[in-house]
Amino acid sequence: MVQADEFGDPRSFIRRQQQRFFRAGSYSPQDMASQIAAEAVLAGARDVHVSVGDEWIVIQADIDWLAGVEGDPFSSLTIFPPGGPGDSTREILAVTFSRGVVTASKSGVRVIKGDMAGPVKMAPARGRVLAFMVDCTY
């Protein structure tokens, strides 16, 4: 897991090393969404939806793909056991490259970055929702 004591601020490390995280070598909101959606599938989701809007991209699944993940996947590259040895969560990519990030699970709605929940109006009865506000300045 990439933490502040290893490489400085993990978000700065991710910005400098975009080629390690994106298929085309640099930030792409669509690539980022597909990586987060893949986490849900790897964790066992049977129903995953990705909605791409003008400002927000929303990923929702019938399971909480972050349940059981140790650490905060929104502040570091956290080990993601369903992905296999050496895999890590990708939610910090959304925090690094987006203007806003919000997530919701049965425990409630949590604004991670920014000051609004955007398209996430309420917590789902089951599963998880993650939305990020696209930033095209990278």
C-alpha positions in Angstrom: 0.0 0.0 0.0 1.3 3.5 -0.9 1.3 5.6 2.2 2.7 9.0 3.0 5.8 7.7 4.8 7.0 5.7 1.7 6.6 8.2 -1.2 5.4 11.5 0.4 1.8 12.4 -0.2 0.3 9.4 -2.1 -1.8 11.7 -4.3 1.4 13.5 -5.4 3.0 10.2 -6.1 0.0 9.1 -8.2 0.0 12.3 -10.2 3.7 11.9 -11.0 3.3 8.2 -11.8 0.1 8.2 -13.9 1.5 5.7 -16.3 1.4 3.1 -13.5 -2.3 3.6 -13.0 -3.9 4.3 -16.4 -3.9 2.1 -19.5 -3.1 4.9 -21.9 -0.4 6.3 -19.5 -2.3 9.3 -18.2 -5.5 10.2 -16.3 -8.7 9.2 -18.0 -12.0 9.4 -16.0 -13.5 6.5 -18.1 -10.5 4.3 -17.3 -10.7 5.2 -13.6 -14.4 4.3 -13.5 -13.8 1.0 -15.2 -11.1 0.1 -12.6 -13.4 0.9 -9.7 -16.3 -1.0 -11.4 -13.9 -4.0 -11.8 -13.3 -3.9 -8.1 -17.0 -4.5 -7.5 -17.0 -7.4 -10.0 -13.9 -9.0 -8.4 -15.5 -8.7 -5.0 -18.5 -10.7 -6.2 -21.0 -8.2 -7.5 -23.5 -9.5 -9.9 -25.1 -6.2 -10.8 -22.8 -3.3 -11.5 -23.8 -0.1 -13.3 -21.7 2.8 -14.5 -23.4 6.0 -15.5 -21.4 8.7 -17.3 -22.9 12.2 -17.2 -21.6 15.6 -18.2 -20.2 16.3 -14.7 -20.4 13.1 -12.7 -19.6 9.4 -13.2 -21.5 7.1 -10.9 -20.6 3.5 -10.1 -23.1 1.4 -8.2 -23.1 -2.3 -7.3 -25.3 -4.8 -5.5 -22.6 -5.4 -2.9 -20.3 -3.2 -0.9 -17.1 -4.0 -2.7 -15.1 -2.1 0.0 -16.5 -4.1 2.9 -13.6 -5.8 4.7 -10.9 -3.6 3.1 -8.5 -2.6 5.8 -7.4 1.1 5.9 -9.0 4.0 4.1 -9.1 3.4 0.3 -9.9 7.1 -0.2 -6.5 8.2 1.3 -4.1 5.5 0.2 -3.7 2.6 -2.3 -5.1 0.0 0.1 -4.6 -3.8 -0.4 -7.6 -5.3 -2.2 -7.6 -9.1 -1.6 -10.3 -10.0 -4.1 -8.0 -8.7 -6.9 -5.2 -11.1 -5.9 -1.7 -10.6 -4.5 -0.4 -7.1 -5.0 -3.7 -5.6 -6.1 -4.9 -2.3 -4.5 -8.0 -0.3 -4.4 -8.5 2.6 -6.9 -10.7 4.9 -5.0 -7.8 7.2 -4.2 -7.5 7.8 -8.0 -10.9 9.5 -7.8 -9.8 11.6 -4.9 -6.6 12.5 -6.7 -8.1 13.5 -10.1 -11.7 14.6 -9.4 -13.3 17.8 -8.2 -15.7 15.9 -6.0 -16.1 12.4 -4.6 -19.0 10.9 -2.7 -19.8 7.4 -1.6 -22.7 5.7 0.0 -23.5 2.4 1.6 -26.0 1.1 4.1 -24.1 3.1 6.8 -24.9 6.4 5.0 -23.7 9.0 2.5 -20.1 10.3 2.9 -18.7 13.3 1.0 -15.0 12.5 0.6 -14.0 15.5 -1.5 -15.8 18.7 -2.3 -18.8 20.1 -0.7 -21.8 18.3 -2.2 -23.1 14.8 -2.6 -23.9 15.4 -6.3 -26.1 12.7 -7.7 -26.0 10.5 -4.5 -29.1 11.6 -2.7 -29.5 8.7 -0.2 -27.8 5.6 1.1 -28.7 2.4 -0.8 -30.4 -0.4 1.1 -27.6 -2.7 0.0 -24.4 -2.4 -2.0 -22.3 0.7 -2.6 -22.4 3.8 -4.7 -19.4 5.9 -5.6 -19.6 9.1 -7.7 -16.9 11.4 -8.8 -17.0 14.8 -10.4 -15.0 14.7 -13.6 -12.1 17.2 -13.8 -10.6 17.7 -17.2 -7.7 19.9 -16.1 -5.2 16.9 -15.8 
